[in-house]
Amino acid sequence: MKIKLLCLTVTILISAFTFGQAKFILTNEGEIVDTVAYYKMKDAKIEKLRSILPSKDVKVLIKDNFKIVRQNQDSLIYSYKWDIKIGEPKVKETKSFEPDDYLDKEFPLPLLTTLDNKKITIKDLKGKPTLINFWFTTCKPCIEEMPILNSIKSQLKDSVNFIAITYEKTEKAKAFFKKHRFTFRQIANAEKFTNSLNMTSFPVNVFLDKNGIVRKIENGIPYIIDDSNKMKMGDGKEFLAVLRELL
């Protein structure tokens, strides 16, 4: 892909704030604030920078670099570091995947071809709930959640459509599956489609109802802290509950 791909580990994109557990930010002054207060603080910083620039037409961009510093049962706390860029108006801002653009709408799945050479469109998914997983072969969280996703599929069997999509070439995906088991219906070589969604952070899991309407969008299966105070992949019960509600 032309844009840089970010594998969702401890570094989180802005778009990740729409997913999963409640998010809070640890400021540089040591105060914990919610995301609304954080973005107000960020906007204030941008306005302050603009006020000292010689021209109002100069772009001020602040990129967020987040890192998990604490995880509770129902919330995550992040520290942050700002990358500030000041440039001319011609500087093009990179768009990111915005879940709110798709919620409660029919998912825009185009005609795609599975690895077993079968055609699939959104019409083929109607009649059952659907889980669509977006991933790529060197994304560690993508790989770590695959056994859990396989287990969810095994429990729900044919009552749900399970689709996995990667932008990577078919040959690369097939080579990956020689070493890794992922039981979803697989679609590769979908770069044009993932680019159209502005999808740069993986994994992403999209939940559709029986009519192909997007009802929920999550990143990966949430990590948990084990007894050794280390992060590990959760059991996927949240995903299973969502799909059972859609049955």
N, C-alpha and C positions, 0 to 999 in steps of 0.2 A: 504494500500500500504506500501511497505517496506521503501520507501523514504518519507521524510516529505513533506506534502502538504502545499503550501502557498496560502492563499486566497488573491487575488489581491485587496487590499484596498489602503492604502497610502504607503505600502512597496512594491517596485517594483523589480522584478528580472532583471538581465542583459538582458535577452531575450526580455523584454518588450520594449527595445529601438528600436525594429524593427517595432513597431506598432504605429498607431494613430498620435497624434499631434507631432510637433517638440519638441525635448527634449534638455534641457540645464542643466548644473550642476553649482551649487554655491560652489566654492572651499572654503577651510578653511581660505583662505586669503581674502575672500570676492569678488573674481572675478567670473564672469559668463562666462563659456566656453561651447563650443559645445561638443558633445559626442566623436568626433575624438580627440580633445585636451585632454579630460578627460582620454581616454584610453591610450594616450601617457604618460600622467602623471602617470597613474597606472603602466604602463610597466617600466617607469623610477624608480618607487619605488621598484618594484620587482628586477630590476637589481642592485639597490643600496644595497638591503638586501643580494642578492647573493654574492656581492663583499666582504662582511665582514664575510661570512660563511667559515668554514674550508674546506668544500668539495663542489665541483660543482655539485655533484650528489644529494644533498639534495633538496627536492621540496619546493618551496615557493608559497603558494596559498593565494590570496587575495579575499575574498568574499565581494561583494558590498551590502550594506544595504541603500536603497534609501528612501527618504521621500519627498513628495511634499511640497514645501514651497510657491509656487506661481503658479497660473493658469491664463493664458490669453486666449483669444478667439482661438488662433491658436498655442499656445505653453505651455509647462509645464517646471517649474524650480524645480530641486531637490537639496536637501542637501544630504550628504552621510556620511557613517561611515564605515570604513574598519575593517573587521575581518581578521587578518593575522595569517596564520598557516604555521609552518615550520615542515616538516616531512620527512621521508625516501622515497626513490623512490617507494616503494611498496604501498604508499598511493594512493588509487584510486579516481580520480576526478569524481564527479557526473555529468553526461551529462544532458543538458537541451534541451528543445524543440527549434529547430532552424527553423523558418519559411522559410528561404532561401533554405532549403533542399527540400521543397515541392512546392514552387511557380513554376508555368508553367509546372507542372507535374501532371499526373493522381493521384488522392488521393488514398492512399493504404488502402481503406476500405475493411476489410475482410468480410467473411460471419458472420453476427450478427443476433440476434433474438430480435424483438421488444417486448414490454410489452404485446401486444395483440397476441404474439406467431406467428409472421410472419417473415420469413427470408428476409434479405436484404443484397445486395452487391452493389458495385459501379456500376455494370451494370444496376441495378434497378433505379438508379438515373439519368441515361443519357436521354437526350431529354428535360430536364428542368434545369434551374439553381438550385443550392442547397445551403442552409445555414445549416451548421452543428455546433451546439453549444455544447461545452464540459463544464460540470458543476459538482457540488456535493452538497449535501443537507445542509451543514452548511456553505457554501460559501455565505457571505452576498451580494457581488456584483452580484453573479449569481442569487440570489433570487430577488434582486432589479431590474434587467433588464428583468425579465420574463414578467411583464405586457407590457413592450415596445415591446418585441419580439412577444408577442401574438398579439399586435396591428399591427405590420408589416405583420404578417401572415394573419390577417384579411383583410388587404388592398390588398395583392397580391393573396390571395386565393390559388387556385390549380395551378397557373402558376409557382410556385416555390416549390421545395421539402424542407420541414423544418424538420430537424432531430436533436434530442438532445441525447447526450451520457454521461452517468456517469459510473465511475468505480465501484460504490457502488452496493451492492447486490440488487437483485430484490425486496425483501421484504422491504428493507429500502426505496427504491424509491417509492414503492406503498404506504407506510405509509406517505411519504412526500406529495404525490399528494392528500391525503385526506384533507390536509389543504391549499395546494397551487395549483393554476391553471396554467398549462403550456401546451399549445395546440399543441406543436410539436409532431411528432412521436417519441416515447420514447424507448431508448435502455439502459438497465442497465446491471450490472455484466460484464462490458467491461474492467476490470482491465488489462488483458493481452494486449489488444489493446492500451490503454493509456500509459502503461509502454513501449510498443514498440516505441511510439512516444517521449519518455522521457518527457512526459507532467507532470509538477509539479506545474504550475501556472494556476489558473482558475479565471474567465471564459476565454475560447478561442473560437473564432468564425471563421470558415473556409468557404470561399465563392468559390463555384465551378461553372464553366460554364456548358453549356448544354452537353459537352463531358466528364464531370467529372474531368476537369483540374482545379487545384487550381489557382485562379486569385487574391485572396487577403486573408490575415489572419490578424485578429484583436484580441485584448483582449476583454474586455467588452465594452459595449456602453459607450462613454466618459461621464464623470461627468462634470457638469457645476457649476458655482458659481451663486447663486440666488441673489435677491435684498438685502437679509440679510447677504450677504457675507458668505453663507454656501454652502458646496458642495451638489449637488443633482444629481440624474440620469438625463441624457439628454433625448431628445425626439427620438433618434434613426434615425434622418433624414439621417445621413451618411450611415447607413446600408441600408436604403430603396433606396437611390440613387445608391448604388453599385449593388443591386439586379435588379433594373430597367434597368441599363446599360447592364446587362447580359441577359435580356429577348430577 
